[in-house]
Amino acid sequence: MNNVSNSFESALASLVQAIPNVIVALLLLLLAYIVASLVRGVIVKGFGKLGAPRGLVKSRVVTSEEQGRDVLRSIGNVFFFLIFILFLPSILDALNMQSVAQPITNMVEQFLAFLPNIFAAVVILVIGFYIARLVRNLVHNLLLSLNIDHWFNRLGHTQTRTAAPADSAAPAAPGEKPAAQNKLTLAKILSNIVFVVIMIPIVTVALETLNIQTISEPITSVLNTVLTMIPNIFVAIILVIAGYYLAKFISDLLISLLQRTGINTVYDFIGIERGDSKRFDLANIIGQVVKVLIIVFFTVEALNVLQLYVLNQIGNAVILYLPMVVSALLILGLAIAGGTLLQGVIRRYTNSPFSAALVKYIVIIFAVFMALDQLGFATTIVNIGFLLILGGLSIAFAISFGIGGRDFAKRNLDRFERKIQRDSNDPTDGPPSI
């Protein structure tokens, strides 16, 4: 019995000694609840009365005031639990639970030491966001005042279009924006680009403020790379745009000059019949080819500025291959024109459509093999095929002439032999006198 009574007395003594610590822990818990409730009430009700939900709606963070109040309640709950976490080490210390309190204390200390960095990063992001948005709006208004969309549309649409009647346009629905407002204009695109360019260094500074090396270093490196590429991107865009409009200008000028020289009359001279004059407009075809070539040159130069080596090598290969393509097209064009011209001449003087068509297609076949050889498509196979076809045609002609034209060949050979004998027996033909 003495052992039981001693154990009971020691347990009772420990309980009595723990009562003050429990009371202190409960008081700290009550204090934490009161402080957390006050902070949450200040955030939710105080900022609500100050018009924070309306400010969130104006800044376009939320779409309605109800969503703004939900955001304030969420922030208040976050601070409510943060305050409990801050009081938790003191409560555990009051209960003499050092083994549990020490890790939590270390975590809270690290969190408190990290709070200034988070606050500084948030402040940098918020201030930078508003500055970038202000600059974006200024640039957008400036571009609208310069009427850049109007000039851009005039550059992009040189041909006049018939405008629809004013009364035929259907009115927009009550909740629907007009089509002009839904269109992504050039002014809006450029202003958004300026916004992104300003936000990139701001995000970089905010990440460096957090001082989290494993996260900030890769992202910062990527953002710095993007930031250094932005001038090259602008130069490349300017090159492509300038190349497009320069190509369009030169193409229109060349088409106009060729049409005035009457180049399309070459069809009538050669004798080619055109089913659709617009489709086979030679001046337009040459102008469009020149336009494409100029755009390709400027695009390759833009890729060179961007230092995209793989695409740049592909573009250079295309440019190096273009002369062979142009020469092959010239060979085919000249062959078709020459073959058609020969067809007309032979048909006119021999009155044989078959012979005229045969000569035309022989010329075209020769040109096709020459074009394939110029393009470098299986040069050995093309040459061997051409020689085989030429040899087969020669053998076929020899056989057909030898069998079908044997009597004709015999008469002509006898006539040639008699002429030789007559010339050799003529006494007037002697050696020339000196």
Phi, psi and omega in degrees: 000326181298322180295319180294317181294322178295318178297318180295319180294320179293321178294320179294322179294319178296322179294319179295323179290331182278345183300314179300320179295320179295319179297318179297318179296319179294322179294319177296321178295319178295320178296318178299319180294318181295313181296316180296320179294319178297316180296317179296320179295322178296318182291314186284307186276318183296308179292333176294319178289333177283356177089027179296319177300321179294322177294324177295324178292318180294325178278002176065024173285321176234168183261343181214163180292330178295319175295325176298318177294325176296322178296318178296319178297321178295318178295320178298319178294324178298314179292328178301310181286331176296321179294321175299319179295324178293326179278346186297318177300321179294322179295317180291325175296322178296330179270008180059039179251066185293327182295330178269326186287329185296311177299321180293322178297317178298319180296318180293322179296317177296322179294317178295324178290334181271344182302317179301322178295317179297316181297316179296320179295319179296317179298318179297316181295317182294311180297316179297322179297314181293323177294315180296322179292322177297315179295321178300314179296321178296316180295320180297315179294323178296316179294324176294321179293329176281353178058046185292329180294322179296314180292323178295319179294325178291324178289325183277342182229088182279335182277141180281140179241148181285123182281146179285151177299149184293326184280349181277345181287129181283138179292150181287152178293159183301320182264009184249139179281153175298162183295328181293329180281332180283343182286135177279104186276166179294323178298318180292321180296314181294321179294322177293324176296318177298319178300314180294320180297323179287324183288334183298308178294330178294316177296323179297315178295320179296320178293322177293330178293327179294334176061035173257099190296319184293335179260317188286324185296310179297317181294318179297320178297317179296315181294323177295321177297316178297319181295322178287336180277344185301314177300320178295323179296316179298317179296318179295319178296317179297320179297316181294315180295315179297320178297320180296311183289325175295318178296320179296317180296312181295321180296313179297319179296317181293319178298316180297317180294317181293323178293325178288331177284351179073041183293334182289347177287352178296333177298316180293324179293318181285325182103021179273131178269133181251122178285321181231111185293327180288325183289326183250040176284105185296321179297317179294321179296314179296319179297319180291324177296316178297320179299314180296319180297316180295318179297321178297317180298314181292325179294319178296320178294323177295320176295325176294322178294321180285352180060037173269089193294324182294310179295326179294320178295321177297316179297319178295322177297320178296317180295319179293333181274342183301317179302322178293322178295316180296316180295322177296319177295321177296319179299314180295317180297314179294325179292318179295316179295313180295319178297318178295320178295316177296323178300316179295319181295313181295320179295325183289322187263338180251343181057038180234097180299326182294314180297321179295315179294323179298315179297319181299312185285334173295316178297318180294320179296317176302316181294323179297316178294322177295320179293318178296321177294323178293323179284346179078024179276102176048065188302316182296314181295318180297316180295317179296318178297319179296316179296321178296316179296316180296318178294320179296319177295321180295316179295318179297319178295318181295317180294314182296322179288322181291324182269307184284330182249035183293315179296321178296318179294322181294316180297317181291324178291318177298319179297320180293323180292318179297322179296321180294316180295321180294321179291325181286331180272355182285118184289340181287340180274095176242182178294141181297140181283149180264000000 
